[in-house]
Amino acid sequence: MVTKTIALSHECTIALDDFDDARTIIHNKLHRTPTASASALGELAGVNLILKCEQFQKTGSFKPRGAINKLAHLSEQERARGLVSASAGNHAQGLSYAARAFGAYATIVMPQDAPQAKIDAVRGYGGDIVFAESVNTMFDKMLELQRAHNYTIAHPFDDPYVIAGQGTIGLEIFEDVPDAEYVFVPIGGGGLISGIAAALKWQNPKIKIIGVESNAGGAYFASVQAGKNTRVVCTPTIAGGIVCPMIGENNYPMMQEFVDDVVLVNDDELKDTIRLLLERCKMLVEGAGAAAMAAIVAKKVSLPKNARVVAVLSGGNVDLARLKEWL
């Protein structure tokens, strides 16, 4: 059998075997998160709905999957130099958690308006925070710190090992819902969806992968419209976890290959979905974590009646003070 592989940027490739290797690495370090049927919400959209609950992962989001896989592939010398990254909050927590497990030191650039709950959690896991003016400037600050201190970059999405780690979610979805017809996945910089989409499409080419972005960013939506990888300027939103000014160079070719459509959701739709998930499913997710479900409830895509649909709930790190305002 021919190995399923795709070429990325910088003469790099990623294959289905890389996802299996990542699962071996994170096994016994992280949770295998559950899938759960959501019949009441599915009825609203006229579909057979299943939720992939990454809000129950360690640190409250999917991010440690990629972070642990990345650190496992670094040399002792690379880890000893210290790690640097940029994140609105969830990767910051995931990397800090992973760094502590490997005995490494992590510095993460976060936007100054990051939720206090995420800031406190990063520090709780031992991460050091440097603030940038906004999500639009935090990656430049990350590179500045890397040059100044010779840190090793642990990128939040633009890295094959991170993509493979996030792709383990796709392996789990295929095992739990082998007859899934549509899978809705949030998009920030593209690490989550590129991993999930490849892992699923390589096993079932007929499955449809729908990306969901916030209209406060939407770099992939803009890239599809422009026909090339396009940078955008992000604006404030409750979905800070998926607002990113660009799609990664390694992620973009995978998304072109495997993602079937991309749609936008707004803050009102996200707030409505957070309330619905609380009321009907007794699940609490953050703004970014509600994006996939919001696109389904708001019927952003015309789906066949009773289609088998999976929504990835990517995180549950909610700032309680902000949640009170949303509700």
C-alpha positions in Angstrom: 0.0 0.0 0.0 1.3 3.4 -0.9 1.9 5.7 2.1 -0.4 8.6 2.1 1.8 11.7 2.1 1.5 15.4 1.3 4.3 17.9 0.6 4.4 21.0 2.7 6.6 24.1 2.6 10.4 24.1 3.2 10.8 20.6 1.5 8.8 19.0 4.3 6.2 16.3 4.1 3.6 14.8 6.4 2.1 11.3 6.2 -0.7 9.3 7.8 2.0 7.4 9.7 3.0 10.6 11.4 -0.5 10.8 13.0 -0.2 7.3 14.2 3.3 8.0 15.7 1.9 11.1 17.4 -0.9 9.1 19.0 1.7 6.7 20.3 3.7 9.6 21.8 0.7 11.3 23.5 -0.9 8.0 24.7 -1.0 7.9 28.5 0.0 11.6 28.6 -3.4 13.1 27.5 -7.1 12.1 27.5 -8.8 10.3 24.6 -11.7 12.8 24.6 -15.2 11.6 24.2 -17.7 11.9 21.4 -21.3 12.6 22.5 -24.6 12.6 20.6 -26.5 15.9 20.7 -30.0 15.0 19.5 -31.7 18.2 20.7 -29.3 20.5 18.9 -29.2 18.1 15.9 -33.0 18.5 15.5 -32.6 22.3 15.3 -30.3 21.8 12.3 -32.1 18.8 10.9 -29.0 16.5 11.2 -27.7 13.6 13.3 -25.2 15.5 15.4 -22.2 14.3 17.3 -19.9 16.4 19.4 -16.1 15.8 19.7 -15.4 17.2 23.2 -11.9 18.7 23.3 -12.9 21.0 26.1 -12.4 17.9 28.3 -8.7 17.6 27.3 -6.0 18.5 29.7 -5.6 22.3 30.0 -9.1 22.7 28.6 -8.4 22.5 24.9 -6.9 20.3 22.1 -3.6 22.2 22.2 -1.4 19.9 24.3 -1.7 17.2 21.6 0.5 19.1 19.2 2.7 20.7 21.9 3.7 17.3 23.4 4.3 15.8 20.0 6.5 18.8 19.1 8.6 18.7 22.3 9.0 14.9 22.0 10.8 15.5 18.6 13.1 18.2 19.9 16.6 17.4 21.0 17.7 17.9 24.5 19.8 20.9 23.3 16.8 22.5 21.6 14.7 22.1 24.7 17.5 23.4 27.0 17.7 26.7 25.0 14.1 27.4 26.1 11.0 27.6 24.1 9.1 30.5 22.7 5.7 30.8 21.1 2.7 33.1 20.5 -0.8 32.4 21.6 -4.1 34.0 22.5 -4.2 31.5 25.4 -4.9 27.9 24.7 -1.6 27.0 23.0 0.1 29.1 25.7 -1.5 26.7 28.3 -0.8 23.6 26.2 2.9 24.5 25.6 3.4 25.5 29.3 1.9 22.1 30.3 4.1 20.2 27.8 7.2 22.1 28.7 6.8 21.3 32.4 6.4 17.6 31.5 9.7 17.7 29.6 11.6 19.8 32.1 11.8 22.8 29.7 11.2 26.5 30.1 8.6 28.3 27.9 8.0 31.9 27.1 4.8 32.7 25.4 3.8 36.0 23.8 0.1 36.8 24.4 -2.0 39.7 23.4 -2.5 42.2 26.2 -6.3 41.7 26.1 -6.1 37.9 26.6 -8.6 36.6 29.1 -7.3 36.8 32.7 -8.3 33.1 33.2 -6.0 32.0 30.5 -3.2 34.3 31.7 -3.5 32.8 35.2 -3.6 29.2 33.9 -0.4 29.8 31.8 1.5 31.0 34.8 0.0 28.2 36.9 1.6 25.7 34.4 5.0 27.5 34.8 5.0 29.5 31.5 6.4 33.0 31.3 4.3 35.6 29.5 5.4 38.5 27.4 2.6 40.7 26.3 2.1 42.1 22.8 -0.2 44.9 21.8 -2.6 42.6 20.0 -2.9 39.3 18.2 -1.8 41.1 15.0 1.7 41.8 16.5 2.3 38.8 18.8 4.1 36.7 16.1 6.5 39.5 15.3 7.3 39.8 19.1 7.8 36.0 19.2 10.5 36.2 16.5 12.1 39.2 18.2 12.5 37.2 21.4 13.7 34.1 19.5 16.5 36.2 17.9 17.4 37.9 21.1 17.6 34.8 23.3 18.2 32.0 20.8 15.0 30.3 21.9 13.6 27.3 20.1 10.3 28.1 18.4 7.4 25.9 19.3 4.9 27.3 16.8 1.2 27.1 17.7 0.2 25.8 14.2 2.8 26.1 11.5 4.7 22.9 12.3 4.4 19.4 11.0 4.7 17.8 14.5 2.0 20.1 15.8 -0.2 19.3 12.8 0.3 15.6 13.4 -0.5 15.9 17.1 -3.7 17.8 16.4 -4.5 15.2 13.7 -4.9 12.5 16.4 -8.4 14.0 16.9 -9.2 13.0 13.4 -8.1 9.4 14.1 -10.4 9.3 17.1 -13.3 10.8 15.2 -12.9 8.1 12.5 -12.8 5.3 15.1 -15.9 6.7 17.0 -18.0 7.9 14.0 -16.8 5.9 11.0 -19.9 6.9 9.1 -19.5 10.6 9.6 -20.4 12.6 6.5 -19.5 16.1 7.6 -17.0 17.4 10.1 -17.0 21.0 11.2 -13.7 22.3 12.6 -12.7 25.8 13.9 -9.8 27.6 12.1 -7.3 29.9 13.7 -3.9 29.5 12.0 -4.8 26.1 10.6 -3.1 23.6 12.8 -6.2 21.9 14.0 -8.1 21.7 10.8 -5.1 20.6 8.6 -4.4 17.8 11.0 -8.0 16.6 11.4 -8.8 17.0 7.7 -5.8 15.0 6.5 -6.3 12.2 9.1 -10.0 11.8 8.0 -9.7 12.3 4.3 -6.8 9.8 4.0 -9.2 7.2 5.6 -12.4 8.3 4.0 -12.0 10.6 0.9 -15.8 11.1 0.7 -16.1 12.9 4.1 -16.6 16.7 3.9 -14.5 19.0 6.0 -16.0 22.4 6.8 -13.8 25.1 8.3 -15.3 27.7 10.6 -13.7 31.1 11.3 -14.7 34.2 13.2 -15.7 37.2 11.1 -13.2 39.1 13.3 -10.4 37.4 11.4 -11.0 34.9 8.7 -7.6 34.6 7.1 -8.5 31.3 5.3 -11.8 32.8 4.1 -9.9 35.7 2.7 -7.3 33.4 1.2 -10.0 31.4 -0.6 -11.4 34.6 -2.0 -8.0 35.9 -3.1 -6.8 32.6 -4.4 -3.6 32.8 -2.3 -2.5 32.7 1.3 -3.6 36.1 2.6 -2.9 38.0 5.8 -5.7 39.9 7.5 -6.1 42.4 10.4 -8.0 40.9 13.3 -10.5 42.8 15.4 -11.8 42.1 19.0 -14.1 39.1 19.4 -15.2 36.6 22.0 -13.6 33.9 19.8 -10.0 35.0 20.5 -8.8 31.4 20.4 -9.4 31.2 16.7 -8.6 34.7 15.6 -5.2 34.7 13.8 -3.9 37.2 11.1 -2.6 34.4 8.9 -2.7 30.8 7.9 0.6 28.9 8.4 2.8 28.1 5.4 2.7 24.4 6.3 -1.1 24.5 6.9 -2.2 26.2 3.8 -1.4 23.5 1.3 -3.1 20.9 3.5 -6.2 23.0 3.8 -6.3 23.6 0.0 -6.1 19.8 -0.5 -8.5 18.6 2.2 -10.9 21.3 3.3 -14.1 21.4 1.3 -15.6 24.8 2.5 -15.0 27.6 5.0 -17.7 29.8 6.6 -17.8 32.7 9.0 -19.6 33.1 12.3 -20.1 36.3 14.4 -20.1 36.9 18.1 -23.9 36.9 18.4 -24.1 33.4 16.8 -21.3 32.3 19.1 -23.1 33.6 22.2 -26.3 31.9 21.2 -24.5 28.6 20.7 -22.7 28.8 24.1 -26.1 29.2 25.7 -27.6 26.3 23.7 -24.7 24.0 24.7 -25.2 24.9 28.3 -29.0 24.5 28.3 -29.3 21.4 26.1 -26.0 19.5 26.6 -24.8 20.8 30.0 -21.5 21.6 28.4 -19.5 24.9 28.8 -17.3 26.0 25.9 -15.4 29.2 25.1 -16.2 31.4 22.2 -13.7 29.7 19.9 -14.9 26.3 21.1 -18.4 27.1 20.0 -17.5 28.0 16.4 -18.1 24.7 14.7 -21.4 24.2 16.5 -22.5 27.8 15.7 -22.0 27.2 12.0 -24.2 24.1 12.1 -27.0 25.8 14.2 -26.9 28.9 12.1 -27.1 26.7 8.9 -24.1 28.2 7.3 -23.9 25.1 5.1 -26.8 23.4 3.4 -26.7 19.9 4.8 -28.7 16.9 3.8 -31.5 16.0 6.2 -30.4 13.6 8.9 -26.8 13.8 7.7 -24.2 12.4 10.1 -22.4 15.5 11.3 -19.5 16.0 13.8 -18.8 19.3 15.5 -15.4 19.7 17.1 -15.7 21.7 20.4 -12.1 22.9 20.5 -11.9 24.3 24.0 -13.6 25.3 27.2 -11.4 27.9 28.8 -14.0 30.6 29.6 -13.3 33.7 31.5 -16.2 33.6 34.0 -16.5 37.4 34.2 -17.0 37.5 30.4 -19.3 34.5 30.4 -21.6 36.4 32.7 -21.8 39.2 30.1 -22.5 36.8 27.3 -25.3 35.1 29.1 
